[in-house]
Amino acid sequence: MAEVRLLDDAVAVGSVGSSRERAADNLLIRGDALNALTSLAELPEFAAEYVGKVRLAYLDPPFNTQQAFIQYDDALEHSVWLTMMRDRLHQIKMLLAQDGSVWVHLDDSEMAYCKVLMDEVFGRDAFVATVVWESAQGGRGDTDIAPTHDYLIVYAKDRQAWARARNPLARTQTQLGRFKNPDNDPRGPWRQGDDGTAKSGSDKSRWPIKLPSGRVVTPKEGRYWAFSKATFEKARMENRVWFGRNGDRMPIIKRYLSEVNEGVAPKTWWPATEVGSNQEAKRDHLNKLLPNVQPFDTPKPERLIQRIFQIGSNPGDVVLDCFLGSGTSAAVAHKMGRRWVGVERSASTLDGYAIPRLTKVVQGEDPGGITGDVAWTGGGAFRVLDVSPSMFEADGGSVFIAEWAANGKLSEATAAQLGFKFEPNPPFAGRKGRTRLAVIDGLVNADVAKLLIEALPEDELLTLCGTALDDEVRAALRDLRRGSTVRKIPASILADYRSAQWKPTVNGEG
């Protein structure tokens, strides 16, 4: 859990950046989500791109429905599921931007428990809303009550910052239809209210108004004018009051379409007619896009993810999905001009669904989903990375360096564990501030320490790691360059894990 794994280049689709700039590419990471998130947060080349910079994280984890799907097993013990989610949410919190948000997609199986867990991780004041999505429109005859909805639990890193930065949704045709222009007002369409009154107010809000017809009106008992007297008089002077076609209706102050906000606040009910359904995702899109593979059991419609990204991110922002599955979120992010990171532990799911799908997106060969809505014609690129295996192996209760790590990779793996930026410049392997890292696969003695110190500028310190240490090397290094340290691999690294790794729990203990 605490080990920082390397991220190894596998393949690239499209024209990616240079290997020195790989962290800035769209990334598809093969491996466990917790290891991948830890690598993004701890490896210096990736931390610079992602810590505090992820604008939106979408998580579509296994719902823990106690079912077995073809692509994954959805039957974890409840406490194991919560622990899995807790550890990943802690890492995501570290990666989120100050105005960022996390959206967790669940059904009734674990939603309520996850809400309490997210209160623990993010704080209750970070809660934004629970969105209800109509995932299925048809009913079922083989159950007592047919489930037709999922949940999106939304939390913000900073609730106020997110509220200022989040985007409204475009008005629907129905909403635009509420703005009309029955009097041919040159200022354009305006919205008609009911009768210009409100259900709350004071006696000052009940003065008489004389209509153009000559009739004098006041709000009925228990109602009040929805505007002040000064506001009404000013609007009347500006010809912004509507009294009906015959001048005999209760007054309404016009709200012009050109003056209101460009969009509307998102609501918590998202019907399938607006954002699609599971059937749309499976039958109408993914099965047609990938006709020669076993249908993916639980894809999400691109229109649903599009709305999430519209609300919580802008073009160029980084979005993250650490349960990528068939690749819907990455496909939508790509088409919408977001930078994306997707993590998926199942190699077969990536090879059968996500990679072929995203390759078609890059090549402009995906006509479905939101392609038409955003006029996507292809382009861009992504890089596939593998989470490296552990640098440790256990045998009979003892821990050793794995053969792959000792065989030419020891320096890079050690730099990752200790938070050094890997800079292979023999005899040194990394840098952190004014401290240089040297890694020796063998015995480190006083002579080795002396040679390394002599190769350093006088204002730099040394962290010297070796798989074996002479008894006198610590004292020698201290005399040669005070403030430098020597460490034995792997014993000292394992000791760091045991003393420093955080152990959050649902109850806040540990």
Buried (B, 14 or more C-beta within 10 A) or exposed (E): EBBBBBBBEBEBBBEBEEEEEBBBBBBBBBBBBBBBBBBBBBBBBBBEBBBEBBBBBBBBBBBBBEEEEEBBEBEBEEEEBBBBBBBBBBBBBBBBBBBBBBBBBBBEBBBEBBBEBBBBBBBEEBBBEBBBBBBBEEEEEEEEEEEBBBBBBBBBBBBEBBEEBBBEBEBEEEEEEBBEBEEEBEBEBBBBBEBBBBEEBEEEBBEEBEBEEEEEBBBEEEBBBBBEEEEBEBBBEEEBBBBBEEEEBBBBBBBBBEEEEEBEEBEEEBBBEBBBBBBBBBEBBBBEBBEEEEBBBBBBBBBBBBBBBBBBBBEEBBBBBBBBBBBBBBBBBBBBBBBBBBBBBBEEBBEBBBBBBBBBBBEEEBEBBBBEEBEBEBEBBBBBBBBBBBBBBEEEEEBBBBEBBBEEBBBBBBBBBBBBBBBEEEEBBBBBEEBBBBBBBEEBBBEBBBEBBEBBEEEBBBBBBBBEBBEEBBEBBBEBBEEBBBBBBBEBBBEBBEEEEEEBEBEEEE
